[in-house]
Amino acid sequence: MLQISQARRQAIETARKVWIRKLIDLSRRNNLLYFRPLKTGTLELSPAASENLHDLLIGESVPAAKLLPDLEGDLCRNASGTDRGYAYRRCLLTTSI
């Protein structure tokens, strides 16, 4: 078995700590650590059924309507009433994320 000197172990440990510090951004720029919900760009998935969330997290396709049960009502309230708007709503409700 190869013996590693204490000085070499210390050098490796120091280098490892430096690499970790450089790889992990602990500043406020890291959106995973400092999450802020935004009016646009943030999806609230808490009303979704847990089995649908599970399917999404393991990489399966899940229709948006199953994750966002109020989506159809919101889209209907915001629709312009044109055929294109209707087609867009149907597309959102049937498209998997």
DSSP file (Angstrom, degrees, kcal/mol; ACC not computed):
  #  RESIDUE AA STRUCTURE BP1 BP2  ACC     N-H-->O    O-->H-N    N-H-->O    O-->H-N    TCO  KAPPA ALPHA  PHI   PSI    X-CA   Y-CA   Z-CA
    1    1 A M              0   0    0      0, 0.0     2,-0.4     0, 0.0     0, 0.0   0.000 360.0 360.0 360.0 138.1    0.0    0.0    0.0
    2    2 A L        -     0   0    0      1,-0.0     2,-0.4     2,-0.0     0, 0.0  -0.601 360.0-142.5 -79.1 126.7    1.2    3.5   -0.9
    3    3 A Q        -     0   0    0     -2,-0.4     2,-0.5     0, 0.0    -1,-0.0  -0.759   9.9-155.0 -90.9 132.3    1.9    5.7    2.0
    4    4 A I        -     0   0    0     -2,-0.4     5,-0.0     4,-0.0    -2,-0.0  -0.920  19.9-121.8-108.9 130.0    1.1    9.4    1.5
    5    5 A S     >  -     0   0    0     -2,-0.5     4,-2.3     1,-0.1     5,-0.2  -0.240  18.3-117.8 -68.3 157.7    2.9   11.9    3.7
    6    6 A Q  H  > S+     0   0    0      1,-0.2     4,-2.3     2,-0.2     5,-0.2   0.870 115.2  55.1 -62.8 -38.0    1.1   14.3    6.0
    7    7 A A  H  > S+     0   0    0      2,-0.2     4,-2.2     1,-0.2    -1,-0.2   0.903 109.0  47.5 -63.1 -41.2    2.4   17.3    4.0
    8    8 A R  H  > S+     0   0    0      2,-0.2     4,-2.4     1,-0.2    -2,-0.2   0.906 110.4  51.7 -67.6 -41.0    0.9   15.9    0.8
    9    9 A R  H  X S+     0   0    0     -4,-2.3     4,-2.5     1,-0.2    -2,-0.2   0.914 110.5  49.2 -59.5 -42.0   -2.4   15.1    2.5
   10   10 A Q  H  X S+     0   0    0     -4,-2.3     4,-2.3     2,-0.2    -2,-0.2   0.902 110.2  50.3 -65.3 -41.2   -2.5   18.7    3.7
   11   11 A A  H  X S+     0   0    0     -4,-2.2     4,-2.3     2,-0.2    -1,-0.2   0.899 112.0  48.0 -63.3 -41.0   -1.8   20.1    0.3
   12   12 A I  H  X S+     0   0    0     -4,-2.4     4,-2.5     2,-0.2    -2,-0.2   0.916 111.7  49.3 -65.8 -43.5   -4.5   18.0   -1.3
   13   13 A E  H  X S+     0   0    0     -4,-2.5     4,-2.2     2,-0.2    -2,-0.2   0.893 111.3  49.7 -63.7 -40.4   -7.0   19.0    1.4
   14   14 A T  H  X S+     0   0    0     -4,-2.3     4,-2.1     2,-0.2    -1,-0.2   0.927 111.8  47.9 -63.9 -45.2   -6.2   22.7    0.8
   15   15 A A  H  X S+     0   0    0     -4,-2.3     4,-2.5     1,-0.2    -2,-0.2   0.896 110.2  53.0 -62.7 -40.0   -6.6   22.3   -2.9
   16   16 A R  H  X S+     0   0    0     -4,-2.5     4,-2.4     1,-0.2    -1,-0.2   0.918 108.9  48.8 -61.7 -44.6   -9.9   20.5   -2.5
   17   17 A K  H  X S+     0   0    0     -4,-2.2     4,-2.3     1,-0.2    -1,-0.2   0.888 111.0  50.4 -63.2 -39.6  -11.2   23.4   -0.3
   18   18 A V  H  X S+     0   0    0     -4,-2.1     4,-2.2     2,-0.2    -2,-0.2   0.927 110.8  49.3 -64.1 -44.9  -10.2   26.0   -2.8
   19   19 A W  H  X S+     0   0    0     -4,-2.5     4,-2.3     1,-0.2    -2,-0.2   0.918 111.6  48.8 -61.1 -44.1  -11.9   24.1   -5.6
   20   20 A I  H  X S+     0   0    0     -4,-2.4     4,-2.3     1,-0.2    -1,-0.2   0.927 110.6  50.6 -62.0 -44.9  -15.1   23.7   -3.7
   21   21 A R  H  < S+     0   0    0     -4,-2.3     5,-0.2     1,-0.2    -1,-0.2   0.873 113.8  45.2 -62.2 -37.6  -15.1   27.4   -2.8
   22   22 A K  H  < S+     0   0    0     -4,-2.2    -1,-0.2     1,-0.2    -2,-0.2   0.824 114.7  47.8 -75.9 -31.3  -14.6   28.4   -6.5
   23   23 A L  H  < S+     0   0    0     -4,-2.3     2,-0.7    -5,-0.2    -2,-0.2   0.830 105.0  62.4 -79.0 -32.3  -17.2   25.9   -7.7
   24   24 A I  S  < S-     0   0    0     -4,-2.3     2,-0.8    -5,-0.2    -1,-0.1  -0.853  74.2-151.0-102.7 113.7  -19.9   26.9   -5.3
   25   25 A D        +     0   0    0     -2,-0.7     8,-0.2     1,-0.1    -3,-0.1  -0.735  18.2 175.7 -84.9 108.8  -21.1   30.5   -5.6
   26   26 A L        +     0   0    0     -2,-0.8    -1,-0.1    -5,-0.2    -5,-0.0   0.346  46.9 105.0 -94.5   5.6  -22.3   31.5   -2.1
   27   27 A S  S >  S-     0   0    0      1,-0.1     3,-1.7     7,-0.0     6,-0.2  -0.230  92.4 -95.8 -79.4 174.5  -22.9   35.1   -3.2
   28   28 A R  T 3  S+     0   0    0      1,-0.3    -1,-0.1     5,-0.1     6,-0.1   0.563 116.1  77.1 -68.3  -8.4  -26.4   36.6   -3.8
   29   29 A R  T 3  S+     0   0    0      1,-0.1     2,-1.0     4,-0.0    -1,-0.3   0.698  70.6  95.2 -73.3 -18.0  -26.0   35.9   -7.5
   30   30 A N    X>  -     0   0    0     -3,-1.7     4,-2.4     1,-0.2     3,-0.6  -0.641  58.9-168.6 -79.3 103.9  -26.7   32.2   -6.8
   31   31 A N  T 34 S+     0   0    0     -2,-1.0    -1,-0.2     1,-0.2     5,-0.1   0.698  82.7  61.0 -68.8 -19.1  -30.5   31.9   -7.5
   32   32 A L  T 34 S+     0   0    0      1,-0.1     3,-0.3     2,-0.1    -1,-0.2   0.850 113.7  34.4 -75.4 -33.1  -30.7   28.5   -6.0
   33   33 A L  T <4 S+     0   0    0     -3,-0.6     2,-0.4     1,-0.2    -2,-0.2   0.833 128.1  36.7 -86.4 -35.3  -29.5   29.8   -2.6
   34   34 A Y  S  < S+     0   0    0     -4,-2.4     2,-0.2    -7,-0.1    -1,-0.2  -0.595  81.3 178.7-119.5  66.9  -31.2   33.2   -2.8
   35   35 A F        -     0   0    0     -2,-0.4    -3,-0.1    -3,-0.3    -4,-0.1  -0.496   7.5-173.5 -74.8 135.2  -34.5   32.5   -4.5
   36   36 A R        -     0   0    0     -2,-0.2     2,-0.2    -5,-0.1    -2,-0.0  -0.988  23.2-129.7-127.1 121.2  -36.9   35.3   -5.1
   37   37 A P        -     0   0    0      0, 0.0     2,-0.3     0, 0.0     4,-0.1  -0.518  28.0-156.9 -68.6 136.0  -40.4   34.6   -6.5
   38   38 A L        -     0   0    0     -2,-0.2     4,-0.4     1,-0.1     3,-0.1  -0.774  25.9-122.5-111.9 156.9  -41.1   36.9   -9.4
   39   39 A K  S    S+     0   0    0     -2,-0.3     2,-0.4     1,-0.1     3,-0.1   0.882 105.4  32.4 -65.3 -36.9  -44.4   38.1  -10.9
   40   40 A T  S    S+     0   0    0      1,-0.1    -1,-0.1     3,-0.0     3,-0.1  -0.955 119.3  29.5-118.5 141.1  -43.4   36.7  -14.2
   41   41 A G  S    S+     0   0    0     -2,-0.4     2,-0.5     1,-0.2    -1,-0.1   0.429  92.5 102.0  95.9  -1.1  -41.1   33.6  -14.6
   42   42 A T        -     0   0    0     -4,-0.4     2,-0.5    -3,-0.1    -1,-0.2  -0.972  53.9-158.3-119.2 124.5  -42.2   31.8  -11.4
   43   43 A L        -     0   0    0     -2,-0.5     2,-0.8    -3,-0.1    -3,-0.0  -0.873  10.9-143.3-100.9 129.3  -44.6   28.9  -11.5
   44   44 A E        +     0   0    0     -2,-0.5    -2,-0.0     1,-0.1     4,-0.0  -0.823  26.6 168.9 -90.8 110.1  -46.5   28.0   -8.4
   45   45 A L    >   +     0   0    0     -2,-0.8     3,-1.4     1,-0.2    -1,-0.1   0.359  46.4 101.2-104.2   4.2  -46.7   24.2   -8.4
   46   46 A S  T 3  S+     0   0    0      1,-0.3    -1,-0.2    22,-0.0     4,-0.1   0.805  78.0  56.6 -64.1 -28.7  -47.9   23.7   -4.8
   47   47 A P  T 3  S+     0   0    0      0, 0.0    -1,-0.3     0, 0.0    -2,-0.1   0.656  87.0 104.9 -75.5 -10.0  -51.6   23.1   -5.9
   48   48 A A  S <  S-     0   0    0     -3,-1.4    19,-0.1    19,-0.2     2,-0.1  -0.352  84.7 -99.8 -70.2 147.9  -50.5   20.2   -8.2
   49   49 A A    >>  -     0   0    0     17,-0.7     4,-2.0     1,-0.1     3,-0.6  -0.394  28.8-123.7 -65.2 143.3  -51.1   16.7   -7.1
   50   50 A S  H 3> S+     0   0    0      1,-0.2     4,-2.5     2,-0.2     5,-0.2   0.837 109.7  56.3 -62.1 -34.3  -48.1   15.0   -5.6
   51   51 A E  H 3> S+     0   0    0      2,-0.2     4,-2.1     1,-0.2    -1,-0.2   0.857 107.3  49.7 -67.7 -32.1  -48.1   12.1   -8.1
   52   52 A N  H <> S+     0   0    0     -3,-0.6     4,-2.1     2,-0.2    -2,-0.2   0.899 111.4  48.4 -70.4 -40.2  -48.0   14.6  -11.0
   53   53 A L  H  X S+     0   0    0     -4,-2.0     4,-2.6     2,-0.2    -2,-0.2   0.907 110.3  52.3 -63.9 -41.1  -45.0   16.4   -9.4
   54   54 A H  H  X S+     0   0    0     -4,-2.5     4,-1.8     1,-0.2    -2,-0.2   0.935 108.8  49.8 -59.7 -47.2  -43.3   13.1   -8.8
   55   55 A D  H  <>S+     0   0    0     -4,-2.1     5,-2.5     1,-0.2    -1,-0.2   0.904 111.9  48.8 -58.8 -42.0  -43.7   12.1  -12.4
   56   56 A L  H ><5S+     0   0    0     -4,-2.1     3,-1.4     1,-0.2    -1,-0.2   0.917 109.8  51.5 -63.8 -43.7  -42.3   15.5  -13.5
   57   57 A L  H 3<5S+     0   0    0     -4,-2.6    -1,-0.2     1,-0.3    -2,-0.2   0.777 106.9  52.9 -68.1 -27.0  -39.3   15.2  -11.2
   58   58 A I  T 3<5S-     0   0    0     -4,-1.8    -1,-0.3    -5,-0.2    -2,-0.2   0.403 125.6-100.0 -90.3   5.1  -38.4   11.7  -12.5
   59   59 A G  T < 5S+     0   0    0     -3,-1.4    -3,-0.2     1,-0.3     2,-0.2   0.535  75.1 138.3  97.5   7.0  -38.4   13.1  -16.0
   60   60 A E      < -     0   0    0     -5,-2.5     2,-0.3    -6,-0.2    -1,-0.3  -0.506  59.6-102.4 -82.3 155.6  -41.8   12.0  -17.3
   61   61 A S        -     0   0    0     -2,-0.2    -1,-0.1    36,-0.1    -5,-0.0  -0.605  39.6-175.4 -76.6 134.7  -44.0   14.2  -19.5
   62   62 A V        -     0   0    0     -2,-0.3    35,-2.4    -6,-0.1     5,-0.1  -0.996  28.2-116.1-132.8 126.5  -46.8   15.8  -17.6
   63   63 A P  B >>  -A   96   0A   0      0, 0.0     3,-1.3     0, 0.0     4,-1.0  -0.333  23.6-125.4 -60.0 142.1  -49.5   17.9  -19.2
   64   64 A A  H >> S+     0   0    0     31,-1.9     4,-2.5    28,-0.5     3,-0.5   0.842 108.7  63.2 -58.6 -35.1  -49.5   21.5  -17.9
   65   65 A A  H 34 S+     0   0    0     28,-0.7    -1,-0.3     1,-0.2     6,-0.2   0.790 100.5  52.9 -63.3 -27.0  -53.2   21.3  -16.9
   66   66 A K  H <4 S+     0   0    0     -3,-1.3   -17,-0.7     1,-0.2    -1,-0.2   0.782 114.3  41.2 -78.1 -26.9  -52.3   18.5  -14.4
   67   67 A L  H << S+     0   0    0     -4,-1.0    -2,-0.2    -3,-0.5   -19,-0.2   0.789 124.0  36.9 -87.0 -30.1  -49.6   20.7  -12.8
   68   68 A L    ><  +     0   0    0     -4,-2.5     3,-2.1    -5,-0.2     4,-0.4  -0.761  66.1 179.4-124.6  82.5  -51.6   23.9  -12.8
   69   69 A P  T 3  S+     0   0    0      0, 0.0     3,-0.4     0, 0.0     4,-0.3   0.765  83.3  49.8 -60.2 -27.1  -55.3   23.1  -12.2
   70   70 A D  T 3> S+     0   0    0      1,-0.2     4,-2.2     2,-0.1     5,-0.2   0.380  82.9  98.5 -90.7   4.6  -56.4   26.7  -12.4
   71   71 A L  H <> S+     0   0    0     -3,-2.1     4,-2.6     1,-0.2     5,-0.2   0.904  78.9  51.5 -60.8 -44.4  -54.6   27.3  -15.7
   72   72 A E  H  > S+     0   0    0     -4,-0.4     4,-2.3    -3,-0.4    -1,-0.2   0.917 110.8  48.2 -63.0 -43.3  -57.6   26.9  -17.9
   73   73 A G  H  > S+     0   0    0     -4,-0.3     4,-2.0     2,-0.2    -1,-0.2   0.913 112.2  49.0 -63.0 -42.8  -59.7   29.4  -15.9
   74   74 A D  H  X S+     0   0    0     -4,-2.2     4,-1.6     1,-0.2    -2,-0.2   0.912 112.2  48.2 -63.0 -42.9  -56.9   31.9  -15.9
   75   75 A L  H  X S+     0   0    0     -4,-2.6     4,-0.7     1,-0.2    -1,-0.2   0.887 109.5  52.5 -66.9 -37.8  -56.4   31.6  -19.7
   76   76 A C  H >< S+     0   0    0     -4,-2.3     3,-0.5    -5,-0.2    -1,-0.2   0.892 109.0  50.1 -65.4 -38.4  -60.1   31.9  -20.3
   77   77 A R  H 3< S+     0   0    0     -4,-2.0    -1,-0.2     1,-0.2    -2,-0.2   0.845 116.8  41.3 -66.7 -32.6  -60.3   35.1  -18.3
   78   78 A N  H 3< S+     0   0    0     -4,-1.6    -1,-0.2    -5,-0.2    -2,-0.2   0.437  90.2 116.7 -95.1  -0.1  -57.3   36.5  -20.3
   79   79 A A    <<  -     0   0    0     -4,-0.7    -3,-0.0    -3,-0.5     7,-0.0  -0.352  59.1-146.0 -72.8 149.1  -58.4   35.3  -23.7
   80   80 A S        -     0   0    0      2,-0.1    -1,-0.1    -2,-0.1     3,-0.1   0.577  40.4-117.0 -88.3 -11.0  -59.2   37.7  -26.4
   81   81 A G  S    S+     0   0    0      1,-0.3     2,-0.1     2,-0.0    -2,-0.1   0.450  70.4 132.1  90.4  -0.1  -61.9   35.5  -27.9
   82   82 A T  S  > S-     0   0    0      1,-0.1     4,-2.0     4,-0.0    -1,-0.3  -0.431  70.3-114.8 -82.8 161.4  -60.1   35.0  -31.2
   83   83 A D  H  > S+     0   0    0      1,-0.2     4,-2.5     2,-0.2     5,-0.2   0.876 118.4  54.9 -60.7 -37.2  -59.6   31.6  -32.8
   84   84 A R  H  > S+     0   0    0      1,-0.2     4,-2.2     2,-0.2    -1,-0.2   0.902 106.3  51.1 -65.0 -39.7  -55.9   32.0  -32.4
   85   85 A G  H  > S+     0   0    0      2,-0.2     4,-2.2     1,-0.2    -1,-0.2   0.896 110.0  49.7 -63.0 -40.7  -56.3   32.6  -28.7
   86   86 A Y  H  X S+     0   0    0     -4,-2.0     4,-2.5     2,-0.2    -2,-0.2   0.927 110.7  49.2 -63.6 -45.3  -58.5   29.4  -28.4
   87   87 A A  H  X S+     0   0    0     -4,-2.5     4,-2.2     1,-0.2    -2,-0.2   0.890 110.3  51.8 -61.9 -38.8  -55.9   27.4  -30.2
   88   88 A Y  H  X S+     0   0    0     -4,-2.2     4,-2.3     2,-0.2    -1,-0.2   0.913 109.7  48.9 -64.1 -43.3  -53.2   28.8  -28.0
   89   89 A R  H  X S+     0   0    0     -4,-2.2     4,-2.2     1,-0.2    -2,-0.2   0.929 111.6  48.7 -62.4 -44.9  -55.1   27.8  -24.8
   90   90 A R  H  X S+     0   0    0     -4,-2.5     4,-1.4     1,-0.2    -1,-0.2   0.889 110.0  52.9 -62.5 -38.7  -55.7   24.3  -26.1
   91   91 A C  H  X S+     0   0    0     -4,-2.2     4,-1.6     1,-0.2     3,-0.3   0.928 110.0  47.5 -62.9 -45.4  -52.0   24.0  -27.0
   92   92 A L  H  < S+     0   0    0     -4,-2.3   -28,-0.5     1,-0.2   -27,-0.2   0.884 111.8  50.1 -63.7 -38.3  -51.0   25.0  -23.4
   93   93 A L  H  < S+     0   0    0     -4,-2.2   -28,-0.7     1,-0.2    -1,-0.2   0.742 118.6  36.6 -75.9 -22.2  -53.5   22.6  -21.8
   94   94 A T  H  < S+     0   0    0     -4,-1.4     2,-0.3    -3,-0.3    -1,-0.2   0.584  93.5  99.2-106.2 -11.4  -52.4   19.6  -23.8
   95   95 A T     <  -     0   0    0     -4,-1.6   -31,-1.9    -5,-0.2     2,-0.3  -0.571  68.8-131.7 -79.3 136.5  -48.7   20.2  -24.1
   96   96 A S  B      A   63   0A   0     -2,-0.3   -35,-0.1   -33,-0.2    -2,-0.1  -0.612 360.0 360.0 -85.2 147.7  -46.5   18.3  -21.7
   97   97 A I              0   0    0    -35,-2.4    -1,-0.1    -2,-0.3   -36,-0.1   0.412 360.0 360.0 -90.4 360.0  -43.8   20.1  -19.8
